[in-house]
Every structure is written in C-alpha cells, then in structure tokens.
Amino acid sequence: MLMIRTIVRPEKVYEVMQGLLDAGYPAVTKIPVVGRGKQRGLRVGDVIYDEIPKEMLIVVVQDSDKDFVIRAILDKAKSGPDGKFGDGKIFVSAVEEVYTISTGEQEGEPKLAAAKEA
C-alpha cells in the first residue's frame, strides 16, 4: 500500500476531494497546514508572509492505484492549463502496515489464525 500526501491551495481542496470521490476514493484525511515552497513566501510591500495557508490531503491506496490517484489530484489541483507557483506538491511513500481500530484487524494481510491453519 502507498500513502499519497498532497499539499494544495485552500480554494482547490474541495475540487480535489470531489475528484477523488468521483474516482472511487472516498477515504481522505484533510489537515490545514501552513508553510512555504520554492517561492519563499509572499512579499506585500515591506511585509513578507512566510506562512502561506494550504491544505494537506492524505489518501492510502493499493500500489496499483497510484498513477490513477495522482492523475485525479493533478487534474483538479492545478491552477489553469499551465499551473502556477504554489499549486502544491504530491508525496508518495510506502505504508508497511494498516490496522482498523474498531476491530484490531490488520488490513491487507491474512488473519493470523487462517495463516496458521494453512
């Protein structure tokens, strides 16, 4: 499994979330974040704003779904046909284990009892 974290503009977050839902990925974690990228903040007169508000969306998917999900995010998060500085980033990392809290079961792995019986 893979964790896909994307940082997007706040005005794009609901469009991206709807795109993921339409693509069949309803489970998304949304976290408000602040930071700066390559643009190093914004200057307005003599004031520099280093902490630019963004939203982080987190999705965990099967490895085989990675390209599809990334395309869904790119299609909705980009500002205009050519994009703009500050549109965001997508980070992909491996997920070693996943557990459902309510049941305590590990997802994506055979149950221990069934594995012992085999």
Biopython code that builds the backbone (N, CA, C, O; Angstrom):
import numpy as np
from Bio.PDB.StructureBuilder import StructureBuilder

atoms = [
    (1, "MET", "N", (0.843, -1.179, 0.000)),
    (1, "MET", "CA", (0.000, 0.000, 0.000)),
    (1, "MET", "C", (0.887, 1.240, 0.000)),
    (1, "MET", "O", (2.055, 1.196, 0.388)),
    (2, "LEU", "N", (0.302, 2.334, -0.442)),
    (2, "LEU", "CA", (1.018, 3.603, -0.524)),
    (2, "LEU", "C", (0.208, 4.711, 0.131)),
    (2, "LEU", "O", (-1.022, 4.721, 0.072)),
    (3, "MET", "N", (0.917, 5.643, 0.756)),
    (3, "MET", "CA", (0.278, 6.847, 1.279)),
    (3, "MET", "C", (0.612, 7.983, 0.328)),
    (3, "MET", "O", (1.779, 8.260, 0.050)),
    (4, "ILE", "N", (-0.425, 8.629, -0.160)),
    (4, "ILE", "CA", (-0.256, 9.773, -1.046)),
    (4, "ILE", "C", (-0.686, 11.001, -0.261)),
    (4, "ILE", "O", (-1.846, 11.141, 0.126)),
    (5, "ARG", "N", (0.284, 11.894, -0.035)),
    (5, "ARG", "CA", (0.014, 13.155, 0.656)),
    (5, "ARG", "C", (0.167, 14.259, -0.366)),
    (5, "ARG", "O", (1.154, 14.316, -1.100)),
    (6, "THR", "N", (-0.808, 15.124, -0.403)),
    (6, "THR", "CA", (-0.737, 16.244, -1.340)),
    (6, "THR", "C", (-1.019, 17.541, -0.595)),
    (6, "THR", "O", (-1.907, 17.611, 0.255)),
    (7, "ILE", "N", (-0.249, 18.555, -0.932)),
    (7, "ILE", "CA", (-0.441, 19.895, -0.387)),
    (7, "ILE", "C", (-1.046, 20.728, -1.511)),
    (7, "ILE", "O", (-0.457, 20.852, -2.585)),
    (8, "VAL", "N", (-2.223, 21.300, -1.261)),
    (8, "VAL", "CA", (-2.915, 22.055, -2.303)),
    (8, "VAL", "C", (-3.380, 23.404, -1.775)),
    (8, "VAL", "O", (-3.442, 23.638, -0.568)),
    (9, "ARG", "N", (-3.700, 24.275, -2.708)),
    (9, "ARG", "CA", (-4.273, 25.570, -2.359)),
    (9, "ARG", "C", (-5.633, 25.354, -1.670)),
    (9, "ARG", "O", (-6.378, 24.452, -2.053)),
    (10, "PRO", "N", (-5.958, 26.170, -0.664)),
    (10, "PRO", "CA", (-7.241, 26.003, 0.025)),
    (10, "PRO", "C", (-8.452, 26.090, -0.907)),
    (10, "PRO", "O", (-9.450, 25.400, -0.699)),
    (11, "GLU", "N", (-8.360, 26.934, -1.927)),
    (11, "GLU", "CA", (-9.504, 27.080, -2.839)),
    (11, "GLU", "C", (-9.675, 25.882, -3.766)),
    (11, "GLU", "O", (-10.690, 25.776, -4.454)),
    (12, "LYS", "N", (-8.695, 24.979, -3.793)),
    (12, "LYS", "CA", (-8.770, 23.790, -4.642)),
    (12, "LYS", "C", (-9.129, 22.522, -3.868)),
    (12, "LYS", "O", (-9.389, 21.487, -4.482)),
    (13, "VAL", "N", (-9.149, 22.578, -2.540)),
    (13, "VAL", "CA", (-9.267, 21.366, -1.741)),
    (13, "VAL", "C", (-10.573, 20.610, -1.995)),
    (13, "VAL", "O", (-10.550, 19.386, -2.120)),
    (14, "TYR", "N", (-11.691, 21.296, -2.072)),
    (14, "TYR", "CA", (-12.958, 20.589, -2.259)),
    (14, "TYR", "C", (-13.088, 20.025, -3.672)),
    (14, "TYR", "O", (-13.709, 18.981, -3.876)),
    (15, "GLU", "N", (-12.506, 20.711, -4.630)),
    (15, "GLU", "CA", (-12.483, 20.204, -6.002)),
    (15, "GLU", "C", (-11.643, 18.919, -6.083)),
    (15, "GLU", "O", (-12.027, 17.963, -6.757)),
    (16, "VAL", "N", (-10.502, 18.906, -5.393)),
    (16, "VAL", "CA", (-9.657, 17.709, -5.368)),
    (16, "VAL", "C", (-10.372, 16.574, -4.631)),
    (16, "VAL", "O", (-10.369, 15.433, -5.091)),
    (17, "MET", "N", (-10.981, 16.891, -3.490)),
    (17, "MET", "CA", (-11.693, 15.856, -2.731)),
    (17, "MET", "C", (-12.852, 15.275, -3.542)),
    (17, "MET", "O", (-13.091, 14.068, -3.498)),
    (18, "GLN", "N", (-13.566, 16.113, -4.274)),
    (18, "GLN", "CA", (-14.667, 15.622, -5.111)),
    (18, "GLN", "C", (-14.110, 14.776, -6.249)),
    (18, "GLN", "O", (-14.708, 13.763, -6.611)),
    (19, "GLY", "N", (-12.975, 15.175, -6.817)),
    (19, "GLY", "CA", (-12.343, 14.384, -7.866)),
    (19, "GLY", "C", (-11.943, 13.005, -7.374)),
    (19, "GLY", "O", (-12.116, 12.015, -8.086)),
    (20, "LEU", "N", (-11.401, 12.932, -6.142)),
    (20, "LEU", "CA", (-11.050, 11.636, -5.557)),
    (20, "LEU", "C", (-12.301, 10.799, -5.305)),
    (20, "LEU", "O", (-12.310, 9.598, -5.574)),
    (21, "LEU", "N", (-13.346, 11.421, -4.794)),
    (21, "LEU", "CA", (-14.608, 10.710, -4.563)),
    (21, "LEU", "C", (-15.166, 10.172, -5.875)),
    (21, "LEU", "O", (-15.570, 9.012, -5.949)),
    (22, "ASP", "N", (-15.189, 11.001, -6.899)),
    (22, "ASP", "CA", (-15.695, 10.581, -8.211)),
    (22, "ASP", "C", (-14.848, 9.447, -8.803)),
    (22, "ASP", "O", (-15.358, 8.611, -9.549)),
    (23, "ALA", "N", (-13.556, 9.424, -8.466)),
    (23, "ALA", "CA", (-12.653, 8.387, -8.974)),
    (23, "ALA", "C", (-12.747, 7.097, -8.154)),
    (23, "ALA", "O", (-12.106, 6.099, -8.485)),
    (24, "GLY", "N", (-13.558, 7.121, -7.072)),
    (24, "GLY", "CA", (-13.742, 5.922, -6.266)),
    (24, "GLY", "C", (-12.891, 5.861, -5.014)),
    (24, "GLY", "O", (-12.709, 4.788, -4.440)),
    (25, "TYR", "N", (-12.368, 6.998, -4.584)),
    (25, "TYR", "CA", (-11.531, 7.056, -3.386)),
    (25, "TYR", "C", (-12.147, 8.032, -2.377)),
    (25, "TYR", "O", (-11.705, 9.176, -2.274)),
    (26, "PRO", "N", (-13.160, 7.584, -1.636)),
    (26, "PRO", "CA", (-13.864, 8.473, -0.711)),
    (26, "PRO", "C", (-13.112, 8.742, 0.591)),
    (26, "PRO", "O", (-13.378, 9.744, 1.255)),
    (27, "ALA", "N", (-12.173, 7.862, 0.971)),
    (27, "ALA", "CA", (-11.479, 7.996, 2.252)),
    (27, "ALA", "C", (-10.302, 8.953, 2.121)),
    (27, "ALA", "O", (-9.277, 8.618, 1.528)),
    (28, "VAL", "N", (-10.461, 10.150, 2.682)),
    (28, "VAL", "CA", (-9.438, 11.188, 2.598)),
    (28, "VAL", "C", (-9.327, 11.863, 3.963)),
    (28, "VAL", "O", (-10.337, 12.151, 4.604)),
    (29, "THR", "N", (-8.110, 12.108, 4.396)),
    (29, "THR", "CA", (-7.877, 12.903, 5.600)),
    (29, "THR", "C", (-7.449, 14.289, 5.149)),
    (29, "THR", "O", (-6.581, 14.430, 4.287)),
    (30, "LYS", "N", (-8.069, 15.324, 5.742)),
    (30, "LYS", "CA", (-7.774, 16.716, 5.368)),
    (30, "LYS", "C", (-7.242, 17.450, 6.587)),
    (30, "LYS", "O", (-7.855, 17.433, 7.655)),
    (31, "ILE", "N", (-6.085, 18.099, 6.413)),
    (31, "ILE", "CA", (-5.449, 18.815, 7.512)),
    (31, "ILE", "C", (-5.056, 20.212, 7.033)),
    (31, "ILE", "O", (-4.368, 20.341, 6.020)),
    (32, "PRO", "N", (-5.481, 21.260, 7.742)),
    (32, "PRO", "CA", (-5.000, 22.594, 7.382)),
    (32, "PRO", "C", (-3.533, 22.727, 7.790)),
    (32, "PRO", "O", (-3.153, 22.360, 8.902)),
    (33, "VAL", "N", (-2.721, 23.252, 6.886)),
    (33, "VAL", "CA", (-1.292, 23.428, 7.149)),
    (33, "VAL", "C", (-0.860, 24.808, 6.686)),
    (33, "VAL", "O", (-1.577, 25.471, 5.937)),
    (34, "VAL", "N", (0.308, 25.238, 7.130)),
    (34, "VAL", "CA", (0.911, 26.478, 6.636)),
    (34, "VAL", "C", (2.364, 26.196, 6.311)),
    (34, "VAL", "O", (2.979, 25.303, 6.894)),
    (35, "GLY", "N", (2.899, 26.948, 5.397)),
    (35, "GLY", "CA", (4.303, 26.771, 5.037)),
    (35, "GLY", "C", (4.631, 27.584, 3.808)),
    (35, "GLY", "O", (3.886, 28.470, 3.390)),
    (36, "ARG", "N", (5.774, 27.248, 3.248)),
    (36, "ARG", "CA", (6.193, 27.923, 2.023)),
    (36, "ARG", "C", (6.970, 26.935, 1.173)),
    (36, "ARG", "O", (7.560, 25.981, 1.681)),
    (37, "GLY", "N", (6.960, 27.176, -0.111)),
    (37, "GLY", "CA", (7.691, 26.336, -1.041)),
    (37, "GLY", "C", (8.843, 27.104, -1.651)),
    (37, "GLY", "O", (9.468, 27.945, -1.005)),
    (38, "LYS", "N", (9.109, 26.801, -2.900)),
    (38, "LYS", "CA", (10.226, 27.444, -3.597)),
    (38, "LYS", "C", (10.062, 28.955, -3.711)),
    (38, "LYS", "O", (11.047, 29.685, -3.820)),
    (39, "GLN", "N", (8.813, 29.421, -3.685)),
    (39, "GLN", "CA", (8.586, 30.859, -3.842)),
    (39, "GLN", "C", (9.009, 31.633, -2.601)),
    (39, "GLN", "O", (9.070, 32.862, -2.636)),
    (40, "ARG", "N", (9.305, 30.927, -1.491)),
    (40, "ARG", "CA", (9.799, 31.523, -0.251)),
    (40, "ARG", "C", (8.843, 32.557, 0.325)),
    (40, "ARG", "O", (9.283, 33.597, 0.816)),
    (41, "GLY", "N", (7.570, 32.292, 0.276)),
    (41, "GLY", "CA", (6.596, 33.208, 0.857)),
    (41, "GLY", "C", (6.154, 34.277, -0.118)),
    (41, "GLY", "O", (6.509, 34.260, -1.297)),
    (42, "LEU", "N", (5.374, 35.202, 0.399)),
    (42, "LEU", "CA", (4.858, 36.314, -0.405)),
    (42, "LEU", "C", (5.316, 37.631, 0.190)),
    (42, "LEU", "O", (5.346, 37.790, 1.410)),
    (43, "ARG", "N", (5.672, 38.572, -0.666)),
    (43, "ARG", "CA", (6.037, 39.916, -0.209)),
    (43, "ARG", "C", (4.926, 40.869, -0.631)),
    (43, "ARG", "O", (4.554, 40.942, -1.803)),
    (44, "VAL", "N", (4.410, 41.596, 0.352)),
    (44, "VAL", "CA", (3.424, 42.639, 0.102)),
    (44, "VAL", "C", (3.988, 43.907, 0.730)),
    (44, "VAL", "O", (3.955, 44.081, 1.948)),
    (45, "GLY", "N", (4.504, 44.787, -0.118)),
    (45, "GLY", "CA", (5.189, 45.978, 0.399)),
    (45, "GLY", "C", (6.434, 45.559, 1.156)),
    (45, "GLY", "O", (7.298, 44.869, 0.615)),
    (46, "ASP", "N", (6.524, 45.982, 2.418)),
    (46, "ASP", "CA", (7.680, 45.636, 3.249)),
    (46, "ASP", "C", (7.449, 44.370, 4.074)),
    (46, "ASP", "O", (8.336, 43.945, 4.815)),
    (47, "VAL", "N", (6.289, 43.777, 3.952)),
    (47, "VAL", "CA", (5.944, 42.610, 4.771)),
    (47, "VAL", "C", (6.115, 41.331, 3.955)),
    (47, "VAL", "O", (5.652, 41.236, 2.818)),
    (48, "ILE", "N", (6.794, 40.342, 4.561)),
    (48, "ILE", "CA", (6.953, 39.033, 3.937)),
    (48, "ILE", "C", (6.109, 38.029, 4.717)),
    (48, "ILE", "O", (6.241, 37.906, 5.935)),
    (49, "TYR", "N", (5.255, 37.323, 4.013)),
    (49, "TYR", "CA", (4.413, 36.297, 4.615)),
    (49, "TYR", "C", (5.049, 34.938, 4.336)),
    (49, "TYR", "O", (4.976, 34.425, 3.219)),
    (50, "ASP", "N", (5.674, 34.362, 5.365)),
    (50, "ASP", "CA", (6.348, 33.070, 5.231)),
    (50, "ASP", "C", (5.385, 31.896, 5.397)),
    (50, "ASP", "O", (5.630, 30.815, 4.862)),
    (51, "GLU", "N", (4.316, 32.095, 6.117)),
    (51, "GLU", "CA", (3.391, 31.010, 6.402)),
    (51, "GLU", "C", (2.136, 31.168, 5.543)),
    (51, "GLU", "O", (1.197, 31.881, 5.897)),
    (52, "ILE", "N", (2.155, 30.488, 4.421)),
    (52, "ILE", "CA", (1.052, 30.560, 3.476)),
    (52, "ILE", "C", (0.094, 29.411, 3.761)),
    (52, "ILE", "O", (0.532, 28.263, 3.839)),
    (53, "PRO", "N", (-1.199, 29.681, 3.919)),
    (53, "PRO", "CA", (-2.142, 28.599, 4.231)),
    (53, "PRO", "C", (-2.338, 27.658, 3.047)),
    (53, "PRO", "O", (-2.500, 28.087, 1.905)),
    (54, "LYS", "N", (-2.319, 26.377, 3.352)),
    (54, "LYS", "CA", (-2.559, 25.310, 2.377)),
    (54, "LYS", "C", (-3.380, 24.235, 3.072)),
    (54, "LYS", "O", (-3.680, 24.345, 4.260)),
    (55, "GLU", "N", (-3.739, 23.208, 2.337)),
    (55, "GLU", "CA", (-4.437, 22.046, 2.897)),
    (55, "GLU", "C", (-3.644, 20.809, 2.514)),
    (55, "GLU", "O", (-3.156, 20.702, 1.390)),
    (56, "MET", "N", (-3.516, 19.873, 3.449)),
    (56, "MET", "CA", (-2.892, 18.592, 3.149)),
    (56, "MET", "C", (-3.994, 17.540, 3.097)),
    (56, "MET", "O", (-4.816, 17.426, 4.006)),
    (57, "LEU", "N", (-3.986, 16.777, 2.010)),
    (57, "LEU", "CA", (-4.907, 15.663, 1.855)),
    (57, "LEU", "C", (-4.090, 14.381, 1.869)),
    (57, "LEU", "O", (-3.045, 14.294, 1.224)),
    (58, "ILE", "N", (-4.572, 13.390, 2.606)),
    (58, "ILE", "CA", (-3.874, 12.116, 2.719)),
    (58, "ILE", "C", (-4.810, 11.005, 2.271)),
    (58, "ILE", "O", (-5.950, 10.915, 2.726)),
    (59, "VAL", "N", (-4.313, 10.160, 1.372)),
    (59, "VAL", "CA", (-5.065, 9.024, 0.846)),
    (59, "VAL", "C", (-4.136, 7.809, 0.899)),
    (59, "VAL", "O", (-2.964, 7.914, 0.538)),
    (60, "VAL", "N", (-4.644, 6.663, 1.344)),
    (60, "VAL", "CA", (-3.881, 5.420, 1.313)),
    (60, "VAL", "C", (-4.539, 4.512, 0.285)),
    (60, "VAL", "O", (-5.740, 4.248, 0.344)),
    (61, "VAL", "N", (-3.724, 4.036, -0.666)),
    (61, "VAL", "CA", (-4.259, 3.248, -1.788)),
    (61, "VAL", "C", (-3.374, 2.032, -2.049)),
    (61, "VAL", "O", (-2.247, 1.946, -1.561)),
    (62, "GLN", "N", (-3.901, 1.114, -2.815)),
    (62, "GLN", "CA", (-3.102, -0.008, -3.282)),
    (62, "GLN", "C", (-2.054, 0.508, -4.261)),
    (62, "GLN", "O", (-2.280, 1.500, -4.955)),
    (63, "ASP", "N", (-0.907, -0.169, -4.316)),
    (63, "ASP", "CA", (0.178, 0.253, -5.211)),
    (63, "ASP", "C", (-0.306, 0.418, -6.653)),
    (63, "ASP", "O", (0.107, 1.341, -7.354)),
    (64, "SER", "N", (-1.177, -0.478, -7.080)),
    (64, "SER", "CA", (-1.647, -0.466, -8.465)),
    (64, "SER", "C", (-2.524, 0.746, -8.787)),
    (64, "SER", "O", (-2.741, 1.049, -9.960)),
    (65, "ASP", "N", (-3.037, 1.450, -7.753)),
    (65, "ASP", "CA", (-3.909, 2.607, -7.953)),
    (65, "ASP", "C", (-3.159, 3.932, -7.939)),
    (65, "ASP", "O", (-3.759, 4.984, -8.156)),
    (66, "LYS", "N", (-1.855, 3.891, -7.685)),
    (66, "LYS", "CA", (-1.065, 5.109, -7.504)),
    (66, "LYS", "C", (-1.207, 6.081, -8.672)),
    (66, "LYS", "O", (-1.569, 7.239, -8.462)),
    (67, "ASP", "N", (-0.933, 5.642, -9.881)),
    (67, "ASP", "CA", (-0.948, 6.545, -11.034)),
    (67, "ASP", "C", (-2.327, 7.146, -11.265)),
    (67, "ASP", "O", (-2.442, 8.317, -11.626)),
    (68, "PHE", "N", (-3.372, 6.354, -11.060)),
    (68, "PHE", "CA", (-4.735, 6.817, -11.245)),
    (68, "PHE", "C", (-5.074, 7.925, -10.241)),
    (68, "PHE", "O", (-5.664, 8.940, -10.608)),
    (69, "VAL", "N", (-4.700, 7.725, -8.982)),
    (69, "VAL", "CA", (-4.989, 8.703, -7.938)),
    (69, "VAL", "C", (-4.176, 9.977, -8.152)),
    (69, "VAL", "O", (-4.700, 11.081, -8.004)),
    (70, "ILE", "N", (-2.912, 9.831, -8.496)),
    (70, "ILE", "CA", (-2.084, 11.016, -8.759)),
    (70, "ILE", "C", (-2.661, 11.824, -9.913)),
    (70, "ILE", "O", (-2.704, 13.053, -9.843)),
    (71, "ARG", "N", (-3.097, 11.163, -10.958)),
    (71, "ARG", "CA", (-3.703, 11.863, -12.094)),
    (71, "ARG", "C", (-4.976, 12.595, -11.656)),
    (71, "ARG", "O", (-5.214, 13.725, -12.082)),
    (72, "ALA", "N", (-5.785, 11.966, -10.819)),
    (72, "ALA", "CA", (-7.016, 12.607, -10.327)),
    (72, "ALA", "C", (-6.687, 13.871, -9.543)),
    (72, "ALA", "O", (-7.380, 14.880, -9.677)),
    (73, "ILE", "N", (-5.636, 13.826, -8.725)),
    (73, "ILE", "CA", (-5.226, 15.006, -7.951)),
    (73, "ILE", "C", (-4.696, 16.089, -8.876)),
    (73, "ILE", "O", (-5.098, 17.248, -8.772)),
    (74, "LEU", "N", (-3.794, 15.720, -9.783)),
    (74, "LEU", "CA", (-3.214, 16.705, -10.707)),
    (74, "LEU", "C", (-4.288, 17.392, -11.535)),
    (74, "LEU", "O", (-4.227, 18.602, -11.753)),
    (75, "ASP", "N", (-5.266, 16.631, -11.994)),
    (75, "ASP", "CA", (-6.320, 17.208, -12.835)),
    (75, "ASP", "C", (-7.135, 18.269, -12.106)),
    (75, "ASP", "O", (-7.598, 19.226, -12.726)),
    (76, "LYS", "N", (-7.315, 18.108, -10.791)),
    (76, "LYS", "CA", (-8.166, 19.035, -10.032)),
    (76, "LYS", "C", (-7.391, 20.128, -9.299)),
    (76, "LYS", "O", (-7.945, 21.199, -9.049)),
    (77, "ALA", "N", (-6.126, 19.891, -8.949)),
    (77, "ALA", "CA", (-5.380, 20.840, -8.115)),
    (77, "ALA", "C", (-4.659, 21.920, -8.907)),
    (77, "ALA", "O", (-4.334, 22.975, -8.362)),
    (78, "LYS", "N", (-4.410, 21.675, -10.161)),
    (78, "LYS", "CA", (-3.639, 22.619, -10.983)),
    (78, "LYS", "C", (-4.454, 23.875, -11.275)),
    (78, "LYS", "O", (-5.634, 23.793, -11.614)),
    (79, "SER", "N", (-3.814, 25.040, -11.141)),
    (79, "SER", "CA", (-4.461, 26.319, -11.429)),
    (79, "SER", "C", (-4.312, 26.645, -12.908)),
    (79, "SER", "O", (-3.237, 27.047, -13.354)),
    (80, "GLY", "N", (-5.368, 26.476, -13.654)),
    (80, "GLY", "CA", (-5.337, 26.763, -15.083)),
    (80, "GLY", "C", (-4.543, 25.735, -15.862)),
    (80, "GLY", "O", (-3.968, 24.819, -15.275)),
    (81, "PRO", "N", (-4.505, 25.877, -17.175)),
    (81, "PRO", "CA", (-3.846, 24.870, -18.013)),
    (81, "PRO", "C", (-2.336, 24.784, -17.808)),
    (81, "PRO", "O", (-1.750, 23.719, -18.003)),
    (82, "ASP", "N", (-1.698, 25.885, -17.419)),
    (82, "ASP", "CA", (-0.244, 25.889, -17.246)),
    (82, "ASP", "C", (0.194, 25.814, -15.788)),
    (82, "ASP", "O", (1.387, 25.684, -15.513)),
    (83, "GLY", "N", (-0.750, 25.893, -14.845)),
    (83, "GLY", "CA", (-0.401, 25.868, -13.436)),
    (83, "GLY", "C", (0.268, 27.149, -12.994)),
    (83, "GLY", "O", (0.595, 28.010, -13.810)),
    (84, "LYS", "N", (0.470, 27.267, -11.668)),
    (84, "LYS", "CA", (1.107, 28.452, -11.088)),
    (84, "LYS", "C", (1.999, 28.016, -9.934)),
    (84, "LYS", "O", (1.819, 26.935, -9.373)),
    (85, "PHE", "N", (2.968, 28.871, -9.583)),
    (85, "PHE", "CA", (3.741, 28.627, -8.375)),
    (85, "PHE", "C", (2.773, 28.540, -7.206)),
    (85, "PHE", "O", (1.815, 29.309, -7.135)),
    (86, "GLY", "N", (3.012, 27.621, -6.302)),
    (86, "GLY", "CA", (2.158, 27.489, -5.129)),
    (86, "GLY", "C", (0.994, 26.542, -5.312)),
    (86, "GLY", "O", (0.173, 26.397, -4.406)),
    (87, "ASP", "N", (0.898, 25.881, -6.481)),
    (87, "ASP", "CA", (-0.195, 24.918, -6.682)),
    (87, "ASP", "C", (-0.061, 23.716, -5.758)),
    (87, "ASP", "O", (-1.062, 23.078, -5.433)),
    (88, "GLY", "N", (1.158, 23.394, -5.328)),
    (88, "GLY", "CA", (1.322, 22.329, -4.350)),
    (88, "GLY", "C", (2.278, 21.239, -4.769)),
    (88, "GLY", "O", (2.989, 21.356, -5.767)),
    (89, "LYS", "N", (2.281, 20.179, -3.991)),
    (89, "LYS", "CA", (3.160, 19.026, -4.201)),
    (89, "LYS", "C", (2.387, 17.757, -3.889)),
    (89, "LYS", "O", (1.374, 17.778, -3.189)),
    (90, "ILE", "N", (2.886, 16.653, -4.424)),
    (90, "ILE", "CA", (2.364, 15.323, -4.105)),
    (90, "ILE", "C", (3.539, 14.487, -3.622)),
    (90, "ILE", "O", (4.584, 14.438, -4.271)),
    (91, "PHE", "N", (3.367, 13.833, -2.485)),
    (91, "PHE", "CA", (4.393, 12.967, -1.907)),
    (91, "PHE", "C", (3.844, 11.559, -1.804)),
    (91, "PHE", "O", (2.718, 11.365, -1.346)),
    (92, "VAL", "N", (4.622, 10.575, -2.224)),
    (92, "VAL", "CA", (4.201, 9.174, -2.188)),
    (92, "VAL", "C", (5.189, 8.402, -1.327)),
    (92, "VAL", "O", (6.401, 8.495, -1.523)),
    (93, "SER", "N", (4.665, 7.636, -0.368)),
    (93, "SER", "CA", (5.539, 6.823, 0.480)),
    (93, "SER", "C", (4.868, 5.484, 0.778)),
    (93, "SER", "O", (3.644, 5.354, 0.742)),
    (94, "ALA", "N", (5.699, 4.509, 1.068)),
    (94, "ALA", "CA", (5.206, 3.157, 1.357)),
    (94, "ALA", "C", (4.521, 3.116, 2.723)),
    (94, "ALA", "O", (4.913, 3.818, 3.656)),
    (95, "VAL", "N", (3.498, 2.284, 2.813)),
    (95, "VAL", "CA", (2.805, 2.028, 4.077)),
    (95, "VAL", "C", (3.075, 0.571, 4.429)),
    (95, "VAL", "O", (2.699, -0.334, 3.684)),
    (96, "GLU", "N", (3.724, 0.350, 5.558)),
    (96, "GLU", "CA", (4.102, -1.008, 5.936)),
    (96, "GLU", "C", (2.945, -1.801, 6.517)),
    (96, "GLU", "O", (2.788, -2.983, 6.211)),
    (97, "GLU", "N", (2.135, -1.166, 7.351)),
    (97, "GLU", "CA", (1.033, -1.869, 7.999)),
    (97, "GLU", "C", (-0.146, -0.928, 8.173)),
    (97, "GLU", "O", (0.027, 0.278, 8.346)),
    (98, "VAL", "N", (-1.357, -1.496, 8.126)),
    (98, "VAL", "CA", (-2.586, -0.747, 8.354)),
    (98, "VAL", "C", (-3.479, -1.576, 9.268)),
    (98, "VAL", "O", (-3.677, -2.768, 9.033)),
    (99, "TYR", "N", (-4.017, -0.949, 10.309)),
    (99, "TYR", "CA", (-4.914, -1.629, 11.242)),
    (99, "TYR", "C", (-6.210, -0.844, 11.349)),
    (99, "TYR", "O", (-6.206, 0.387, 11.331)),
    (100, "THR", "N", (-7.324, -1.568, 11.461)),
    (100, "THR", "CA", (-8.613, -0.951, 11.730)),
    (100, "THR", "C", (-8.785, -0.911, 13.241)),
    (100, "THR", "O", (-8.768, -1.954, 13.894)),
    (101, "ILE", "N", (-8.950, 0.274, 13.801)),
    (101, "ILE", "CA", (-9.004, 0.430, 15.246)),
    (101, "ILE", "C", (-10.197, -0.307, 15.849)),
    (101, "ILE", "O", (-10.050, -0.966, 16.879)),
    (102, "SER", "N", (-11.366, -0.213, 15.236)),
    (102, "SER", "CA", (-12.563, -0.817, 15.831)),
    (102, "SER", "C", (-12.476, -2.333, 15.953)),
    (102, "SER", "O", (-13.021, -2.908, 16.896)),
    (103, "THR", "N", (-11.797, -2.988, 15.012)),
    (103, "THR", "CA", (-11.707, -4.453, 15.036)),
    (103, "THR", "C", (-10.331, -4.955, 15.458)),
    (103, "THR", "O", (-10.188, -6.107, 15.868)),
    (104, "GLY", "N", (-9.329, -4.108, 15.360)),
    (104, "GLY", "CA", (-7.972, -4.518, 15.655)),
    (104, "GLY", "C", (-7.345, -5.341, 14.552)),
    (104, "GLY", "O", (-6.215, -5.810, 14.692)),
    (105, "GLU", "N", (-8.058, -5.524, 13.460)),
    (105, "GLU", "CA", (-7.546, -6.340, 12.368)),
    (105, "GLU", "C", (-6.581, -5.566, 11.489)),
    (105, "GLU", "O", (-6.730, -4.368, 11.249)),
    (106, "GLN", "N", (-5.581, -6.306, 11.017)),
    (106, "GLN", "CA", (-4.628, -5.737, 10.083)),
    (106, "GLN", "C", (-5.219, -5.867, 8.686)),
    (106, "GLN", "O", (-5.691, -6.936, 8.299)),
    (107, "GLU", "N", (-5.189, -4.780, 7.941)),
    (107, "GLU", "CA", (-5.722, -4.794, 6.581)),
    (107, "GLU", "C", (-4.662, -5.264, 5.608)),
    (107, "GLU", "O", (-3.473, -4.998, 5.787)),
    (108, "GLY", "N", (-5.102, -5.965, 4.576)),
    (108, "GLY", "CA", (-4.205, -6.375, 3.518)),
    (108, "GLY", "C", (-3.359, -7.584, 3.851)),
    (108, "GLY", "O", (-2.532, -7.990, 3.035)),
    (109, "GLU", "N", (-3.536, -8.174, 5.020)),
    (109, "GLU", "CA", (-2.774, -9.353, 5.418)),
    (109, "GLU", "C", (-3.747, -10.447, 5.829)),
    (109, "GLU", "O", (-4.824, -10.143, 6.342)),
    (110, "PRO", "N", (-3.398, -11.707, 5.618)),
    (110, "PRO", "CA", (-4.262, -12.776, 6.091)),
    (110, "PRO", "C", (-4.320, -12.781, 7.615)),
    (110, "PRO", "O", (-3.344, -12.437, 8.281)),
    (111, "LYS", "N", (-5.460, -13.170, 8.159)),
    (111, "LYS", "CA", (-5.598, -13.261, 9.600)),
    (111, "LYS", "C", (-4.627, -14.310, 10.126)),
    (111, "LYS", "O", (-4.379, -15.316, 9.461)),
    (112, "LEU", "N", (-4.081, -14.085, 11.304)),
    (112, "LEU", "CA", (-3.108, -14.995, 11.877)),
    (112, "LEU", "C", (-3.641, -16.406, 12.020)),
    (112, "LEU", "O", (-2.930, -17.366, 11.724)),
    (113, "ALA", "N", (-4.885, -16.551, 12.471)),
    (113, "ALA", "CA", (-5.450, -17.893, 12.658)),
    (113, "ALA", "C", (-5.540, -18.627, 11.332)),
    (113, "ALA", "O", (-5.212, -19.810, 11.249)),
    (114, "ALA", "N", (-5.984, -17.926, 10.292)),
    (114, "ALA", "CA", (-6.112, -18.546, 8.965)),
    (114, "ALA", "C", (-4.729, -18.904, 8.417)),
    (114, "ALA", "O", (-4.570, -19.927, 7.750)),
    (115, "ALA", "N", (-3.738, -18.067, 8.696)),
    (115, "ALA", "CA", (-2.391, -18.328, 8.202)),
    (115, "ALA", "C", (-1.796, -19.529, 8.903)),
    (115, "ALA", "O", (-1.054, -20.289, 8.281)),
    (116, "LYS", "N", (-2.098, -19.731, 10.190)),
    (116, "LYS", "CA", (-1.567, -20.865, 10.942)),
    (116, "LYS", "C", (-2.202, -22.175, 10.469)),
    (116, "LYS", "O", (-1.553, -23.221, 10.459)),
    (117, "GLU", "N", (-3.496, -22.104, 10.074)),
    (117, "GLU", "CA", (-4.206, -23.291, 9.633)),
    (117, "GLU", "C", (-3.688, -23.772, 8.285)),
    (117, "GLU", "O", (-3.708, -24.971, 8.008)),
    (118, "ALA", "N", (-3.232, -22.863, 7.455)),
    (118, "ALA", "CA", (-2.788, -23.223, 6.093)),
    (118, "ALA", "C", (-1.481, -23.905, 6.064)),
    (118, "ALA", "O", (-0.993, -24.260, 4.991)),
]
sb = StructureBuilder()
sb.init_structure("model")
sb.init_model(0)
sb.init_chain("A")
sb.init_seg("    ")
for serial, (resi, resn, name, xyz) in enumerate(atoms, 1):
    if name == "N":
        sb.init_residue(resn, " ", resi, " ")
    sb.init_atom(name, np.array(xyz, "f"), 0.0, 1.0, " ", f" {name:<3s}", serial, name[0])
structure = sb.get_structure()
